[in-house]
Amino acid sequence: VDFKKIAKGTPGFTGADLENLMNEAAILTAKKNKKKIGMHQVEKSIEKVIMGPERKSKLLSKKETRITAFHEVGHAIVGHMLPGCDPVHKISIISRGRALGVTWFLPESDQHLSSRSKFRDELCSLLGGYAAEEIFFGEMTTGASNDLQRAAKIARNMVTKYGMSELGPIAFAAENDEVFLGKSYGHVKNYSESSAAKIDELVKKILDTAHKTTKEIIKKHKKLITKISEDLLKKETLNAEDFKVYFKNVKVPKKTTT
């Protein structure tokens, strides 16, 4: 087992998380009637712990599977072409938990700080699936709902928590700042209605800018996205090495750390 590679794939894991991971690996090894836990079993267990168990019994129509493939490759391409996003680790159209497909990005090292440029690139990556559906199929599906929620949260935090907007170095109370059990009933904002309107305006501006950038990247690489998506439909899963092969003759920006 390559423990250095495993460590890269388990950032933020506690001792209990790692114990759970190894228990899952041991169970998988026993199911295969093997005597020793190997790298394959540990990697499969990481995916199960982080993303949930595979649900191969969840059958999708050919159209849904095709949309899912282009959606996931949209995430991967946009993330790969922007320096602030973590490297692509795996793309899969095998259902896990409630997700119909998964694009897994892994940092090359532990990160404790995030910059505005990194957030902006991550927003584009989150909108990659939405934009791919929009461009390749002419409409969007409910498959992007979780991506949109995560993107909206990042954009709002940039404005209200991190001072990463035109409002400058100012922080506003967030929904989870109260410590009382009845906070959802007694929530009080520490800013005016005009400030709230300005916050909404800036959040939308950040998301609109990210959406525009994302669409430009998707349109620029339409042929490549189609090729990778068709291969993903055949193989169901592409790992980092498989994915990198498609970019031998494509200029890719160097990744940044923060």
C-alpha positions as CSV (number, residue, x, y, z in Angstrom):
1,V,0.0,0.0,0.0
2,D,1.3,3.4,-1.0
3,F,0.6,5.3,2.2
4,K,1.8,8.7,0.8
5,K,-0.9,8.4,-2.0
6,I,-3.5,7.3,0.6
7,A,-2.6,10.3,2.7
8,K,-3.2,12.6,-0.3
9,G,-6.6,11.1,-0.8
10,T,-7.7,11.5,2.8
11,P,-7.2,15.1,3.8
12,G,-8.9,16.1,7.0
13,F,-9.5,12.5,8.1
14,T,-9.4,11.9,11.9
15,G,-8.1,8.8,13.5
16,A,-11.6,7.4,13.7
17,D,-12.1,8.1,10.0
18,L,-8.9,6.2,9.1
19,E,-10.0,3.3,11.3
20,N,-13.3,3.2,9.5
21,L,-11.5,3.3,6.2
22,M,-9.3,0.3,7.1
23,N,-12.3,-1.7,8.4
24,E,-14.0,-1.2,5.1
25,A,-10.8,-2.3,3.3
26,A,-10.6,-5.4,5.5
27,I,-14.2,-6.3,4.7
28,L,-13.7,-5.8,1.0
29,T,-10.5,-8.0,1.2
30,A,-12.5,-10.7,3.0
31,K,-15.2,-10.6,0.4
32,K,-12.6,-11.3,-2.3
33,N,-11.1,-14.2,-0.2
34,K,-7.8,-12.5,-0.1
35,K,-5.3,-12.8,2.8
36,K,-3.8,-9.3,2.7
37,I,-5.3,-5.8,2.3
38,G,-3.9,-4.2,-0.9
39,M,-3.9,-0.8,-2.5
40,H,-6.9,-1.5,-4.6
41,Q,-9.0,-2.4,-1.5
42,V,-7.9,0.8,0.3
43,E,-8.6,3.0,-2.7
44,K,-12.1,1.5,-3.1
45,S,-12.7,2.0,0.6
46,I,-11.8,5.7,0.4
47,E,-14.3,6.2,-2.4
48,K,-17.0,4.4,-0.3
49,V,-16.3,6.4,2.8
50,I,-16.1,9.8,1.1
51,M,-18.7,9.4,-1.7
52,G,-20.9,6.6,-0.5
53,P,-21.4,3.0,-1.8
54,E,-21.8,2.2,-5.5
55,R,-25.4,1.8,-6.5
56,K,-25.1,-0.3,-9.7
57,S,-28.7,-1.4,-9.2
58,K,-29.8,2.2,-9.9
59,L,-30.6,1.9,-13.6
60,L,-30.7,5.1,-15.8
61,S,-32.0,5.5,-19.3
62,K,-29.6,5.9,-22.1
63,K,-30.4,9.6,-22.3
64,E,-29.9,10.1,-18.5
65,T,-26.6,8.3,-18.6
66,R,-25.4,10.4,-21.6
67,I,-26.4,13.6,-19.8
68,T,-24.6,12.4,-16.7
69,A,-21.4,11.7,-18.6
70,F,-21.3,15.1,-20.3
71,H,-22.2,16.7,-17.0
72,E,-19.3,15.1,-15.1
73,V,-16.8,15.7,-17.9
74,G,-17.9,19.3,-17.9
75,H,-16.8,19.6,-14.3
76,A,-13.5,17.8,-15.0
77,I,-12.5,19.8,-18.1
78,V,-13.3,23.2,-16.5
79,G,-11.4,22.3,-13.3
80,H,-8.5,20.9,-15.3
81,M,-8.2,24.1,-17.4
82,L,-8.2,26.5,-14.4
83,P,-5.1,26.9,-12.2
84,G,-7.0,27.3,-8.9
85,C,-8.8,23.9,-9.0
86,D,-7.3,20.7,-7.5
87,P,-6.2,18.0,-10.0
88,V,-8.8,15.6,-11.3
89,H,-8.5,12.2,-9.5
90,K,-11.4,10.3,-10.9
91,I,-14.6,10.7,-13.1
92,S,-17.3,8.1,-12.8
93,I,-20.9,7.7,-14.0
94,I,-21.6,4.9,-11.5
95,S,-24.2,6.1,-9.0
96,R,-23.1,6.7,-5.5
97,G,-25.5,7.6,-2.7
98,R,-27.8,10.1,-4.2
99,A,-25.4,11.2,-6.9
100,L,-25.8,9.8,-10.5
101,G,-22.1,10.5,-11.2
102,V,-19.0,11.8,-9.5
103,T,-16.0,14.0,-10.5
104,W,-13.5,13.7,-7.7
105,F,-10.8,16.4,-7.3
106,L,-7.9,15.8,-4.9
107,P,-5.4,18.4,-3.6
108,E,-1.8,17.6,-4.0
109,S,-1.1,18.7,-0.3
110,D,-3.0,19.9,2.7
111,Q,-4.4,23.4,2.2
112,H,-5.4,25.7,5.0
113,L,-5.9,29.0,3.1
114,S,-8.0,29.8,0.1
115,S,-7.6,32.9,-2.1
116,R,-10.2,34.8,-4.1
117,S,-8.8,33.5,-7.4
118,K,-9.1,29.9,-6.1
119,F,-12.7,30.4,-5.1
120,R,-13.5,31.9,-8.5
121,D,-11.9,28.9,-10.3
122,E,-13.8,26.4,-8.0
123,L,-17.1,28.2,-8.8
124,C,-16.4,27.7,-12.5
125,S,-15.7,24.0,-11.9
126,L,-18.9,23.6,-9.9
127,L,-20.9,25.2,-12.8
128,G,-19.1,23.0,-15.4
129,G,-21.8,20.3,-15.3
130,Y,-24.6,22.9,-15.6
131,A,-22.9,24.6,-18.5
132,A,-22.2,21.3,-20.3
133,E,-25.9,20.4,-20.1
134,E,-26.8,23.8,-21.3
135,I,-24.5,23.7,-24.3
136,F,-24.7,20.1,-25.4
137,F,-28.4,19.4,-24.7
138,G,-30.0,22.8,-24.9
139,E,-31.5,22.7,-21.4
140,M,-30.5,22.0,-17.8
141,T,-31.6,19.1,-15.5
142,T,-32.1,18.7,-11.8
143,G,-28.7,17.0,-11.7
144,A,-27.0,20.3,-11.1
145,S,-29.0,21.3,-8.0
146,N,-26.3,20.4,-5.5
147,D,-23.6,22.1,-7.6
148,L,-25.7,25.3,-7.7
149,Q,-26.3,25.2,-3.9
150,R,-22.5,24.8,-3.2
151,A,-21.6,27.5,-5.7
152,A,-24.1,29.9,-4.1
153,K,-22.8,29.3,-0.7
154,I,-19.2,29.9,-1.8
155,A,-20.2,33.2,-3.6
156,R,-22.2,34.4,-0.5
157,N,-19.3,33.6,1.8
158,M,-16.9,35.5,-0.4
159,V,-19.1,38.6,0.0
160,T,-20.3,38.3,3.6
161,K,-17.4,36.5,5.4
162,Y,-14.2,36.9,3.5
163,G,-14.3,40.5,2.2
164,M,-13.7,39.3,-1.3
165,S,-16.1,41.6,-3.1
166,E,-16.6,45.3,-4.0
167,L,-17.9,45.8,-0.4
168,G,-14.4,45.5,0.8
169,P,-13.1,44.4,4.2
170,I,-16.4,43.9,6.0
171,A,-18.0,40.8,7.4
172,F,-21.8,40.3,7.9
173,A,-23.5,37.9,10.3
174,A,-24.0,34.5,8.7
175,E,-27.0,32.2,9.3
176,N,-25.1,29.9,11.5
177,D,-23.5,32.5,13.8
178,E,-26.1,32.3,16.5
179,V,-25.4,29.8,19.3
180,F,-29.0,29.4,20.5
181,L,-31.1,26.3,19.7
182,G,-33.9,28.5,18.4
183,K,-31.7,30.5,16.0
184,S,-33.9,29.7,13.0
185,Y,-36.8,31.4,14.7
186,G,-35.0,34.3,16.2
187,H,-32.5,35.1,13.5
188,V,-31.5,38.8,13.5
189,K,-29.4,40.4,10.7
190,N,-26.8,42.9,11.7
191,Y,-27.1,44.7,8.4
192,S,-29.8,46.8,6.6
193,E,-32.2,45.8,3.8
194,S,-30.1,48.0,1.4
195,S,-27.0,46.0,2.4
196,A,-28.9,42.8,1.9
197,A,-29.9,43.9,-1.6
198,K,-26.3,44.8,-2.4
199,I,-25.1,41.4,-1.1
200,D,-27.6,39.6,-3.3
201,E,-26.5,41.8,-6.3
202,L,-22.8,41.0,-5.7
203,V,-23.4,37.3,-5.2
204,K,-25.3,37.2,-8.5
205,K,-22.5,39.1,-10.2
206,I,-19.9,36.6,-9.0
207,L,-22.0,33.7,-10.1
208,D,-22.8,35.3,-13.5
209,T,-19.1,36.0,-14.1
210,A,-18.2,32.4,-13.3
211,H,-21.0,31.1,-15.5
212,K,-19.7,33.1,-18.4
213,T,-16.2,31.9,-18.0
214,T,-17.4,28.3,-17.7
215,K,-19.4,28.5,-20.9
216,E,-16.4,29.9,-22.8
217,I,-14.2,27.0,-21.6
218,I,-16.9,24.4,-22.5
219,K,-17.4,25.9,-26.0
220,K,-13.6,26.0,-26.6
221,H,-13.2,22.3,-25.8
222,K,-16.4,20.8,-27.2
223,K,-14.7,18.2,-29.3
224,L,-12.5,17.1,-26.4
225,I,-15.5,16.9,-24.1
226,T,-17.4,14.8,-26.6
227,K,-14.5,12.4,-27.0
228,I,-13.9,12.0,-23.3
229,S,-17.7,11.6,-22.6
230,E,-18.0,8.9,-25.2
231,D,-15.1,7.0,-23.7
232,L,-16.6,7.5,-20.2
233,L,-19.9,6.0,-21.4
234,K,-18.0,2.9,-22.5
235,K,-15.7,2.5,-19.4
236,E,-18.0,4.1,-16.7
237,T,-14.9,5.3,-14.8
238,L,-11.7,7.3,-15.8
239,N,-8.9,7.7,-13.3
240,A,-6.3,10.5,-13.2
241,E,-3.9,8.8,-15.6
242,D,-6.6,8.0,-18.1
243,F,-7.8,11.6,-18.0
244,K,-4.3,13.1,-18.5
245,V,-3.8,11.2,-21.7
246,Y,-6.4,13.4,-23.5
247,F,-4.2,16.5,-22.9
248,K,-1.0,15.5,-24.5
249,N,-1.4,18.2,-27.2
250,V,-3.4,20.7,-25.1
251,K,-1.9,23.5,-23.2
252,V,-2.9,23.3,-19.5
253,P,-2.1,26.0,-16.9
254,K,0.1,25.0,-14.0
255,K,-1.9,24.5,-10.8
256,T,-1.5,27.0,-7.9
257,T,-1.5,25.9,-4.2
258,T,-3.9,28.5,-2.8
